[in-house]
């Protein structure tokens, strides 16, 4: 492949420091680990904490350092994930998955220069073990950067934690404008409840902003009425199983908040999007799959996706949906 980018949908990494709140120090530490390592570097942490964002941020700042960049999104079937993700590589004529996989590895072997592969979104120990089984099959002139919810022994690991208090407040205020009666003390209390967890902060702030009626006092009352246990700040992913129940409860609570007042056609669209693999998808592909061929239908789809994005239910920017 003559292309620098080995994925058709990942051709530009454009996150700036202003967009990635509270991760400047993390980026510096990760950069040092990648410079010092000749093999695999692992970013580990709770689900939704910002591992994928940090990997994207790293490439946004350092893509000029590399001759070839590939991004593998893991869904639990690693060989298939390699083939689906690295879709800018030449297509195999074989229908045999094993042959296709080996041909992809041979193509990677032939890509000279300073290269990097990101292996993103490993959720379980068994998924991690499957990936590690093939680690040595990847060419040695590719750096490997993995993101995972589990820890792996024997590899340089970059543990990513929750945001500090000031950054958590900044992230919340980025998506929510204070309303009458709101105070910083109320926000501090709310952020303590949600454990300064990146995804929950972002979803809750967007959901509250989109609702138009909720302020911080009402939100604190709702949380108390629901009896949701606070998300404790997790020191490490070894303890993450103890965090998962309150974290899942909060995500479900915030998701329901975001679904309030949702138009029927947007609810149907969200259900359709949920059937797609959990990857970034090009707008044109989604429009095609949904049968939105006409320009006015695509304008309507753009409006619907923008609404779902404002509510914090999907990511939608630069013609990509995830």
Residue pairs with C-beta under 8 A, 6 or more apart in sequence:
1 68
1 88
1 89
1 90
1 107
1 111
3 88
4 63
4 66
4 67
4 68
4 69
5 11
5 68
5 69
5 70
5 88
6 68
6 69
6 70
6 71
6 86
6 88
6 89
7 70
7 71
7 85
7 86
7 87
7 88
8 87
8 88
8 282
9 87
9 279
9 280
9 281
9 282
9 320
10 69
10 71
10 280
12 318
13 56
13 59
13 60
13 63
13 69
14 60
14 318
15 53
15 56
15 57
15 60
16 60
17 24
20 27
20 53
20 54
20 57
21 163
21 167
21 170
21 171
21 174
22 163
22 164
22 167
22 168
22 170
22 171
23 50
23 53
23 54
23 57
26 54
26 158
26 160
27 54
27 57
27 58
27 61
29 158
30 41
30 43
30 54
30 58
30 158
31 58
31 61
31 62
33 41
33 156
33 158
34 41
34 58
34 116
34 143
34 145
36 156
37 143
37 156
38 140
38 143
39 135
39 143
39 144
39 155
40 135
40 144
40 145
40 146
40 155
40 156
41 143
41 144
41 145
41 146
41 155
41 156
41 157
41 158
42 146
42 147
42 148
42 151
42 152
42 155
42 156
42 157
42 158
43 51
43 54
43 55
43 145
43 146
43 147
43 148
43 157
43 158
43 160
44 51
44 147
44 148
44 149
44 150
44 151
44 152
44 157
44 158
44 159
44 160
44 237
45 51
45 149
45 159
45 160
45 161
45 237
46 149
46 162
46 197
46 234
46 237
46 240
46 243
46 247
47 123
47 149
47 199
47 247
48 197
48 198
48 199
48 200
48 247
48 251
49 160
49 161
49 162
49 197
49 198
49 199
50 160
50 198
50 199
51 120
51 147
51 148
51 160
52 120
52 121
52 147
53 198
54 147
54 158
54 160
55 118
55 120
55 145
55 147
58 145
59 69
59 116
59 118
63 69
65 114
66 113
66 114
66 115
66 116
67 111
67 112
67 113
67 114
67 115
68 111
68 113
68 115
68 116
68 142
69 115
69 116
69 118
70 85
70 86
70 108
70 115
70 116
70 117
70 118
70 142
71 85
71 117
71 118
71 120
72 81
72 82
72 85
72 86
72 117
72 118
72 119
72 120
73 81
73 84
73 85
73 120
73 121
73 277
73 278
73 279
73 280
74 81
74 119
74 120
74 121
74 122
74 123
74 127
74 131
75 81
75 121
75 277
75 278
75 279
76 123
76 127
78 127
78 130
78 131
78 134
79 97
79 98
79 101
79 134
80 97
82 101
82 104
83 97
83 100
83 101
83 104
84 277
84 279
85 279
86 104
86 108
89 104
89 107
89 108
90 107
92 99
92 100
92 103
92 104
94 100
94 103
105 137
105 138
105 139
108 115
108 117
108 138
108 139
108 142
109 139
111 139
112 141
113 141
114 141
115 139
115 141
115 142
115 143
116 142
116 143
116 144
116 145
117 138
117 142
117 143
117 144
117 145
118 145
118 146
118 147
119 131
119 144
119 145
119 146
119 147
120 146
120 147
121 147
121 278
122 128
122 131
122 146
122 147
122 148
122 149
122 150
123 148
123 149
123 150
124 149
124 150
125 150
127 148
128 146
128 148
128 150
128 152
131 146
132 152
135 144
138 144
146 152
149 237
149 240
150 237
151 157
151 236
151 237
151 238
159 236
159 237
161 233
161 234
161 235
162 168
162 195
162 196
162 197
162 198
162 233
162 234
163 171
163 196
163 198
163 201
164 196
165 188
165 191
165 196
168 191
168 196
168 201
169 184
169 187
169 188
169 191
171 198
171 201
171 202
171 205
172 187
172 190
172 191
172 201
172 204
172 205
173 187
173 205
174 205
175 202
175 205
175 206
175 209
175 312
176 205
176 206
176 208
176 209
177 209
178 216
179 215
179 216
180 215
181 215
181 216
181 217
182 215
182 216
182 217
183 216
186 216
186 217
186 220
187 216
189 220
190 204
190 216
190 219
190 220
190 223
191 201
192 230
193 220
193 223
193 228
193 230
193 231
194 200
194 201
194 204
194 230
194 231
194 250
195 230
195 231
195 232
195 233
195 234
195 243
195 246
195 247
196 233
197 231
197 247
197 250
199 251
200 231
200 247
200 250
200 251
200 254
202 312
203 251
203 254
203 255
203 258
203 312
204 219
204 254
204 257
204 312
205 312
206 258
206 310
206 311
206 312
207 214
207 254
207 257
207 258
207 311
207 312
208 214
208 215
208 219
208 257
209 310
210 258
210 310
210 311
210 312
211 257
211 260
211 261
214 222
214 257
223 253
226 253
228 246
228 249
228 250
228 253
229 245
229 246
229 249
230 246
231 243
231 246
231 247
231 250
232 242
232 243
232 246
234 240
234 242
234 243
254 312
255 313
258 311
258 312
258 313
259 267
259 311
259 313
262 270
262 311
263 307
265 304
266 304
266 307
266 308
269 290
269 301
269 304
269 305
269 308
270 308
270 313
270 314
272 290
273 286
273 314
273 321
276 286
276 289
278 322
279 322
280 315
280 320
280 321
280 322
281 320
281 321
281 322
282 319
282 320
282 321
283 298
283 301
283 302
283 305
283 319
283 320
283 321
284 319
286 301
286 321
287 293
287 297
287 298
287 301
290 301
292 298
292 300
292 301
305 314
305 316
305 321
306 316
308 314
308 316
309 315
309 316
309 317
314 321
314 322
315 321
315 322
316 322
